[in-house]
Amino acid sequence: MKIFLIRHGESISNIKQNNLLGLPDHLVHLSQNGKLQAKQTGLFLKQYLKENQINLEQATLWISPYTRTRETAQIINQYLNIACIKEDYTLIEQNYGLFSDKTIDEIKKLYPEEFKHYDNYWQNNGKFYAKLPQGESPMDVALRTRQFLETVMNDNSNPLFIVSHGTAIRTIIMNYFHHSPEWFNHEANMQNCSIRLIDSENEENQEQYIYGGPIKKLKK
């Protein structure tokens, strides 16, 4: 089986405009640059599939039902024309609860006790377990993406294309390969519209970026 994991294109939240619009996370849409990224990803995939002789007759396109993932998938599929399209709510972004759309300084000021509790996990290699107030931990996301994997592994579709979010995609990889919480703690998020391929048909190269890459962490 081949599984193409695609993070959504750049959203208005990624460029710090969401605070001005006041949109809830599920309605955050793509920026103009995000739409261009999705087009470029679609063009890349069309060429990649042609060069690698990958047939799409049995393909399924799975989508998180958030606006930015729907928009990304719709643009990409203009170049792939996958007929079988399914949405699954287990693919949504991590719920950041009270910390949504706020800077660290704002969070410390508004929710000092909540931040102290959360930061205690973060500073002690417990990022995977750190639950956001009124939100989720990455472990919560991993539990639902495990359910998603159980669904698709019982499906006869191949290849699979999954358009989702950074944390959700990392937990899919974590679940598929049985990686540890420590792996998640140190795994960088994907750049917008990057693609990671899980290829169970190729034992020497089971998971890799084929387009884009991880977000580079800024040096302190």
C-alpha positions as a printed Julia matrix, in Angstrom:
220×3 Matrix{Float64}:
   0.0    0.0     0.0
   1.08   3.56   -0.74
  -0.15   6.34    1.56
   0.46   9.95    0.53
   0.26  12.25    3.56
  -0.31  15.89    2.62
  -0.46  18.85    4.97
  -2.88  21.61    3.99
  -1.63  24.76    2.26
  -0.74  27.94    4.08
  -3.78  29.27    5.94
  -4.63  32.75    7.15
  -3.82  31.49   10.64
  -0.33  30.45    9.52
   0.35  34.07    8.55
  -1.14  35.43   11.78
  -4.31  36.95   10.32
  -6.8   34.75   12.15
  -6.82  36.91   15.29
  -8.11  39.8    13.2
 -10.91  37.75   11.65
 -11.9   35.91   14.82
 -12.7   32.66   12.99
 -12.96  29.35   14.84
 -10.29  26.91   13.75
 -12.53  24.75   11.56
 -13.4   27.79    9.39
  -9.84  29.06    8.89
  -9.28  29.11    5.13
  -6.28  29.17    2.81
  -4.31  32.29    2.04
  -3.68  33.18   -1.6
  -0.21  31.69   -1.21
  -1.79  28.54    0.23
  -3.93  28.14   -2.87
  -0.81  28.47   -5.03
   0.99  25.89   -2.89
  -1.91  23.45   -3.36
  -1.75  23.97   -7.14
   2.0   23.3    -7.17
   1.5   20.17   -5.06
  -1.18  18.94   -7.44
   1.11  19.47  -10.41
   3.95  17.65   -8.65
   1.74  14.68   -7.77
   0.39  14.4   -11.29
   3.95  14.15  -12.65
   5.14  11.86   -9.82
   2.31   9.4   -10.38
   2.96   9.37  -14.13
   6.71   8.79  -13.72
   6.15   6.01  -11.19
   3.27   4.42  -13.11
   0.87   4.62  -10.18
  -2.71   3.88  -11.19
  -5.52   5.8    -9.49
  -8.44   3.53  -10.34
  -8.54   2.13   -6.78
  -7.4    5.37   -5.09
  -9.2    7.11   -2.25
  -8.75  10.72   -1.19
  -9.34  11.19    2.54
  -9.87  14.71    3.88
 -10.16  16.43    7.24
 -13.48  18.32    7.18
 -11.85  21.66    8.09
 -12.14  24.44    5.49
  -8.41  24.71    4.75
  -8.04  20.97    4.14
 -11.14  20.84    1.97
  -9.8   23.73   -0.12
  -6.37  22.12   -0.42
  -7.81  18.77   -1.47
 -10.17  20.34   -4.0
  -7.31  22.17   -5.73
  -5.0   19.13   -5.72
  -7.7   16.85   -7.07
  -8.15  19.08  -10.11
  -4.92  17.45  -11.3
  -5.57  13.9   -10.04
  -9.31  13.41  -10.66
  -9.71  10.85   -7.89
 -13.31   9.69   -7.93
 -13.54   8.26   -4.4
 -13.42  11.13   -1.89
 -14.15  10.67    1.81
 -14.05  12.94    4.84
 -13.24  11.77    8.36
 -13.45  13.9    11.49
 -10.66  11.91   13.16
  -8.25  13.73   10.79
  -8.94  17.22   12.18
  -6.29  19.45   13.73
  -5.35  19.21   17.4
  -7.77  21.25   19.5
  -5.72  24.0    21.18
  -8.53  25.0    23.52
  -7.96  28.18   25.53
  -4.54  28.65   23.91
  -5.93  28.94   20.37
  -4.77  31.94   18.35
  -2.84  33.52   21.2
   0.83  34.36   21.62
   2.87  32.87   24.46
   2.89  36.23   26.23
  -0.91  36.47   25.99
  -1.32  32.92   27.3
   0.97  33.57   30.27
  -0.98  36.71   31.15
  -4.49  35.31   30.69
  -3.95  31.74   31.94
  -0.86  31.71   34.21
  -1.78  28.56   36.18
  -2.89  26.63   33.1
   0.3   27.57   31.27
   2.47  26.58   34.24
   0.89  23.12   34.31
   1.22  22.69   30.55
   4.79  24.0    30.45
   5.83  21.56   33.18
   5.11  18.69   30.79
   6.76  20.47   27.85
   9.98  21.19   29.72
  10.26  17.59   30.94
  10.07  15.81   27.6
   6.32  15.35   27.98
   5.1   17.22   24.9
   3.18  14.16   23.7
   1.2   13.99   26.96
   0.69  17.75   27.49
  -3.05  18.44   27.36
  -4.12  21.95   26.42
  -6.8   23.44   28.7
 -10.22  22.77   27.14
  -8.32  21.17   24.27
  -6.32  18.06   23.37
  -2.9   16.59   23.87
  -1.02  15.01   20.96
  -1.84  11.69   22.65
  -5.54  12.45   22.21
  -4.92  13.07   18.52
  -2.93   9.84   18.25
  -5.82   7.85   19.71
  -8.23   9.09   17.06
  -5.8    8.69   14.16
  -5.21   5.12   15.31
  -8.94   4.57   14.81
  -8.63   6.11   11.36
  -5.79   3.75   10.41
  -7.87   0.77   11.51
 -10.55   1.98    9.1
  -8.31   2.39    6.07
  -6.34  -0.81    6.65
  -9.6   -2.72    6.18
 -10.23  -0.92    2.9
  -9.14  -2.23   -0.49
  -8.17   1.23   -1.74
  -4.61   1.77   -2.96
  -3.06   4.31   -3.11
  -4.47   6.51   -0.34
  -4.16  10.29   -0.3
  -4.71  11.96    3.07
  -5.03  15.74    3.34
  -4.79  16.68    6.98
  -2.9   18.74    9.57
   0.58  18.74   11.07
  -0.08  17.0    14.38
  -2.54  14.53   12.88
  -0.08  13.47   10.17
   2.76  13.0    12.66
   0.55  10.79   14.8
  -0.49   8.74   11.76
   3.18   8.03   11.08
   3.79   7.37   14.77
   0.93   4.84   14.91
   1.79   3.16   11.61
   5.4    2.51   12.58
   4.8    2.16   16.33
   7.12   5.02   17.17
   7.55   6.14   20.77
   6.26   9.33   22.42
   9.88  10.49   22.43
   9.91  10.2    18.64
   6.91  12.52   18.46
   8.51  15.0    20.86
  11.46  15.47   18.52
   9.69  15.15   15.16
   9.39  18.47   13.34
   6.11  19.55   11.8
   5.69  19.51    8.01
   5.82  22.59    5.85
   2.51  23.52    4.25
   1.62  21.3     1.27
   4.56  18.98    1.88
   4.05  15.29    1.07
   5.29  12.27    3.01
   4.93   8.85    1.44
   4.46   5.66    3.43
   5.3    2.84    1.04
   4.83  -0.65    2.44
   5.76  -2.04   -0.97
   9.33  -0.78   -0.56
  10.99  -2.11    2.6
  14.16  -0.05    2.12
  12.34   3.26    2.03
   9.1    2.92    3.94
   8.52   6.59    4.82
   9.99   9.74    3.33
   9.33  13.24    2.14
   8.79  13.28   -1.6
   7.85  16.96   -1.78
   8.68  19.82    0.57
  10.06  19.0     3.97
   9.95  19.68    7.72
   9.69  23.13    9.24
  13.17  24.24   10.21
  13.46  25.22   13.84
  14.95  28.64   14.51
  18.2   28.61   16.41
  18.06  30.32   19.78
